[in-house]
Each structure stands twice: as C-alpha cells, then as structure tokens.
C-alpha cells in the first residue's frame, strides 16, 4: 500500500497515520493547497477587482491627460493674453508720450503767443508813454514860447499886430494836434 500525505504532514500509509518530518516539503504542499484554494474561490473576485482597478486607473489617466490638455490650452490663452496686454501697454505708453509731446508743443506755442502779445503791449505802452511825454514837453514848450511872445508883444507891439501873431501861433498849434 502506498502512503498518502495530507496537509500538515499527516500521512496515511502502512498501518495507520504518520507524520512527515520533512518541514520544507510540507510547507510547499501547504502553500500549493492554499494557492489552489485562493485561486479557486478568490480568483474570479480578484480578477474582477483588478479589472475595476485597471479601469479606474485608466479613467484617472485619461482625466489627467484631459486636464493636462486643458491646462496647456489655458496656458496658451494666458500667454496670448499676456502678449496682447504687453502690446496694449506699449500702445498706451506710446500714445501717452505722443499726447505729452503734443501738449508740450501746444504749451510752448501758447507761451510764445503770450510773449509776443506782451512784447506788443510793451511796445504800445512805450509808444503811448513817449507820445504822452512828447505831448507834455510840446505843451510845456508851447506854453513857455507863448508866454515869452506875449511878454514881448505886450511890451513893444500894438494890439493889431499882437492879435495877428497870436492867431498865427494858435493856428499852428491846432494844426499840430
């Protein structure tokens, strides 16, 4: 009769039960039995769990890939907006410089016009002052001359000649004005 070995090294053979004293062989047999039972009962469940996990990982990878694509698109849009903003800022800066230059030129032009007007006013004022001073001097001279002429006329001239001389000088004075 042949000897049959069971789990944990128990064997049935020539005359009864016996124990296998080789622990390594017993462990291999036990391991093979456990793996067989696990594969038989848990194998389909484990396969289903692994398939579900595989699907979840694939979905996560696809979502991550989609998010990476969206992030890349957003980055491209942000870069385009940045370039647009830089161009706009440059345009605003150039427009500001242009406006400032125009304003400076306008202010210089207006300043030059005011200076010309002030110069003109100054010349007019000087001319008026000269004319007034000349007129005053002329009036003073005329008054002095008239006074001296009257004095000479009163001392040595008759009244007709006196009237003729006075009329002559009065007519010259009125022509001067």
C-alpha positions in Angstrom: 0.0 0.0 0.0 1.0 3.4 -0.8 1.4 6.3 1.6 -0.8 9.4 1.1 0.2 12.7 2.7 -2.3 15.4 3.7 -2.0 18.9 5.0 0.3 19.5 7.9 2.4 16.5 7.2 -0.2 13.9 8.2 0.1 10.7 6.2 -1.9 7.5 5.9 0.1 4.5 5.0 1.1 1.0 6.0 -0.6 0.5 9.1 -2.0 3.9 10.0 -1.4 7.5 10.4 2.0 9.1 10.4 3.7 12.5 10.3 6.0 13.7 7.6 9.0 15.1 9.4 10.3 17.0 6.3 9.0 20.5 7.0 10.2 22.0 3.7 8.1 19.6 1.7 5.2 20.0 4.0 5.3 23.8 3.6 5.4 23.5 -0.2 2.4 21.2 -0.2 0.6 23.5 2.2 1.4 26.6 0.0 0.2 24.8 -3.1 -3.0 23.8 -1.4 -3.6 27.4 -0.2 -2.8 28.9 -3.6 -5.2 26.4 -5.2 -8.0 27.3 -2.8 -7.3 31.0 -3.2 -7.3 30.8 -7.0 -10.4 28.7 -7.0 -12.5 30.8 -4.6 -11.0 34.2 -4.8 -9.6 34.2 -8.3 -12.7 35.5 -10.1 -13.3 38.1 -7.4 -9.6 39.1 -7.5 -9.7 39.3 -11.3 -12.9 41.5 -11.1 -11.2 43.7 -8.5 -8.1 44.0 -10.7 -10.2 44.9 -13.7 -12.1 47.5 -11.8 -8.8 48.9 -10.5 -7.4 48.9 -14.1 -10.5 50.7 -15.3 -10.2 53.3 -12.5 -6.5 53.9 -13.2 -7.2 54.2 -17.0 -10.0 56.7 -16.3 -7.8 58.6 -13.9 -5.0 58.7 -16.5 -7.5 59.9 -19.2 -8.8 62.6 -16.9 -5.3 63.7 -16.0 -4.4 63.7 -19.7 -7.6 65.8 -20.4 -6.7 68.2 -17.6 -3.2 68.5 -18.9 -4.5 69.4 -22.4 -6.9 71.9 -20.8 -4.1 73.4 -18.7 -2.0 73.6 -21.9 -4.8 75.4 -23.7 -5.3 77.8 -20.7 -1.5 78.4 -20.7 -1.6 79.2 -24.4 -4.5 81.5 -23.8 -2.8 83.2 -20.9 0.3 83.7 -23.0 -1.7 85.2 -25.8 -3.5 87.5 -23.3 -0.1 88.5 -21.8 1.3 89.3 -25.3 -1.9 91.3 -26.0 -1.6 93.1 -22.7 2.0 93.9 -23.5 1.1 95.3 -26.9 -1.7 97.3 -25.4 0.6 98.7 -22.7 3.1 99.6 -25.3 0.4 101.3 -27.4 -0.8 103.2 -24.3 2.8 104.2 -23.4 3.4 105.5 -27.0 0.1 107.3 -27.1 0.9 108.9 -23.7 4.3 110.0 -25.0 2.6 111.4 -28.1 0.0 113.2 -26.2 2.5 114.6 -23.7 4.7 115.8 -26.6 1.7 117.4 -28.3 0.7 119.1 -25.0 4.2 120.4 -24.5 4.2 121.8 -28.1 0.8 123.4 -27.5 2.0 125.0 -24.3 5.2 126.3 -26.0 3.1 127.7 -28.8 0.7 129.4 -26.4 3.6 130.7 -24.4 5.2 132.1 -27.5 1.9 133.8 -28.5 1.6 135.3 -25.0 5.1 136.5 -25.1 4.5 138.1 -28.5 1.4 139.8 -27.1 3.2 141.0 -24.1 6.0 142.4 -26.3 3.4 144.1 -28.5 1.7 145.5 -25.4 5.0 146.7 -24.1 5.8 148.4 -27.3 2.4 150.0 -27.4 2.8 151.2 -23.8 6.2 152.6 -24.5 4.9 154.4 -27.6 2.0 155.8 -25.7 4.3 156.9 -22.9 6.7 158.5 -25.4 3.8 160.3 -27.2 2.4 161.5 -23.8 5.8 162.7 -22.7 6.4 164.4 -26.1 3.0 166.0 -26.0 3.6 167.2 -22.4 7.0 168.5 -23.5 5.5 170.2 -26.6 2.7 171.7 -24.5 5.3 173.0 -22.0 7.4 174.4 -24.8 4.3 176.0 -26.4 3.2 177.5 -23.1 6.7 178.9 -22.5 7.0 180.2 -26.0 3.5 181.7 -25.8 4.3 183.3 -22.5 7.5 184.9 -23.9 5.8 186.0 -27.1 3.1 187.7 -25.0 5.6 189.3 -22.9 7.5 190.7 -25.9 4.3 191.6 -27.6 2.9 193.4 -24.6 6.0 195.4 -24.2 6.5 196.7 -27.7 3.7 195.9 -30.1 0.4 197.4 -30.9 -2.8 195.5 -30.4 -3.5 194.6 -34.1 -0.1 193.1 -34.6 -0.5 191.4 -31.3 -3.7 189.7 -32.5 -2.1 188.6 -35.8 0.9 186.9 -34.1 -1.3 185.2 -31.6 -3.7 183.8 -34.3 -0.7 182.6 -36.3 0.6 180.6 -33.3 -2.8 179.3 -32.3 -3.4 178.0 -35.9 0.0 176.3 -35.9 -0.8 174.7 -32.5 -4.2 173.4 -33.7 -2.6 172.0 -36.9 -0.1 170.1 -34.8 -2.8 168.2 -32.9 
